[in-house]
Amino acid sequence: MNEAHRTEAHPTQAHWYEAHLRSLSIDPARHLLYSYSAAVHGFAAVLHPEQLPLLRRHPAVLNVHPDPLLPLHTTRSPHFLGLSPWPPTPSSRRHSLDPAAASAGATDVVIGVLDTGVWPESPSFDDAGLPEVPSRWRGACEAGVDFPSSLCNRKLVGARSFNRGYRAAAGGRDDDKPREEYASPRDRDGHGTHTASTAAGASVTNASLLGYASGVARGMAPGARVAVYKVCWTNGCYGSDILAGIDKAIEDGVDVLSLSLGGGSAPFSRDPVAVGAFSAVQRGIFVACSAGNSGPSRSSLTNTAPWITTVGAGTLDRDFPATVQLGNGERYAGLSLCSRAGLEDQMVPIVYGKGVQVGSNSSKFCMPGTLDHEQVKGKVVFCDRGINARVEKGQVVKEAGGVGMILANAAVNGEELVADSHLLPTVAVGAKSGDLIRDYVRTSSNPTAMLSFRGTVLGVQPSPVVAAFSSRGPNTVVPQLLKPDLIGPGVNILAAWSGSVGPTGLANDERRSAFNIMSGKLDLHFWFSSIFAQCSAFLVQYSLGYRFEVLCSCVLSHI
């Protein structure tokens, strides 16, 4: 909306937007979703197609566009990046940029995380040792379903939820409860909790996922505060909700914004993340967004605006090795987060493509309902990666009676392996090993295999390496603008998890863990932009008074 057209008759923007809708015979009480004031001059409303021409022709209206649906995009990460321990030791204080700031641990910095919410009971959000919340903070802890306002503290300083866009798209109104969701800042999905704790989680000893990656878990800026804005729901994140979250985060007074979401390559004026981030940056807020997980395809980037720091995903020096030994004596290295005993004591028959429908390729991908129980029961199943989720393949094999799974990369995935905590013993292998194992199963009269697991290994080299799934350039919106700006740890990251779901996120996964290991690609979820956003929190603390452009230039030229 063009503010030049607002008169004294409309003292507030919200009043002006409501009057504007009424002038077009549109009832604001029924159709208006949000009135924005900080992120953009405008509003979100539910309109009929025949009402759009009237709206577009009005001289005060600058732009009208549909509400887009965008998808969602460690213990080892701080050590790997060379960050100081928390609480700071005398040695770390001595070698920090600013001893006083290092001692404070950036406690005056508030990091706003726009995601699926938060599981506030996680030990990663314990506020022990933190001073009082900065007096300049204007945020709030909104009460909702299973989320009393008392759950916020000196670490989790704010929590809000925005779902009017989601509800409207589902055909409901404001009093409709999103299905399979908490109508509150509470996180059912796990993604938001993982991202927020990666951002500024407190130090937690003996953290692990069912024994893997055991150690002291902490965020990148463990002394910083976290404000959570739940804008993503069951089927994704609507632009109207994202803008509402950014709008309120700006008003609340965050210092850093972290968004691990986004999709497509729309012009900046039609991209809610780009529009909201522009207003945030104008107010001195550092904005970091994930690049996307559609790599290695060319020009697969998201969040490419020049005022956004776009972060790709790289590996750590930590691995979870496993081995597949075949009946012919050949051994193949892989990756696993198996939380149960392996299949190391004896050779087990291995099968591939044993489906209920002869000749169907669906069984080779272990799609739901495709495996023949009689041919799979008591055996290891070889599954091709692709089409359905990796963890769903394990569920399909288990339900068909299989006792283990070998999951082989496709050619596009190459040799990069992503760890998943499957429902049964599983080893993930690269494309080359997968081809050899597949040939063995097809040509052997009695193919067998053993699966063994070696736990957690550190010091893996080379690292970091750009993840295969990390989206690549060039930038299709502005080809002259190089993106992403940098990479950060984004593969197999341990961080806090929701108590509402198991490590796989599957409905029948009854396991519960306070922590989970996730990578940049899980049903289009992104995890890695929060890493860099938290590093920038330190720089915001050290560089008070610097303009955003100076700070951004300093960061990108010294990493």
Buried (B, 14 or more C-beta within 10 A) or exposed (E): BEEEBBEEEBEEBBBBBBBBBEEEEBEBEEBBBBBBBBBBBBBBBBBEEEBEEBBEEBEBBBEEEEBBBBBBBBBBBBBBBEBBBBEBEEEBBEEBEEBEBBBBBBBBBBBBBBBBBBBBBBBBBBBEBBEEBBEEBEBBBBBBEEBEEEBBBBBBBBBBBBBBBBBBBBEBEEEBEBEEBBBBBBBBBBBBBBBBBBBBBBBBEEBBBBEBBBBBBBBBBBBBBBBBBBBBBEEBBBBBBBBBBBBBBBBBBBBBBBBBBBBEBBEBEBBBBBBBBBBBBEEEBBBBBBBBBBBBEEBBBBBBBBBBBBBBBBBBBBBBBBBBBBBEEEEBBBBBBBBEEBBEEEBBBBBBBBBBEEEEEBBBBBBEEBBBEEBBEEBBBBBBBBBBBBBBBBBBBBBBBBBBBBBBBEEEBEEBBBBBBBBBBBBBBBBBBBBEBBEBBEEEEEBBBBBBBEBBEEEEEEBBBBBBBBBBBBBBBBEEBEBBBBBBBBBBBBBBBBBBBBBBBBEEBEBEBBBBBBBBBBBBBBBBBBBBBBBBBBBBBBBEEBEBEEBBEBBEEEE
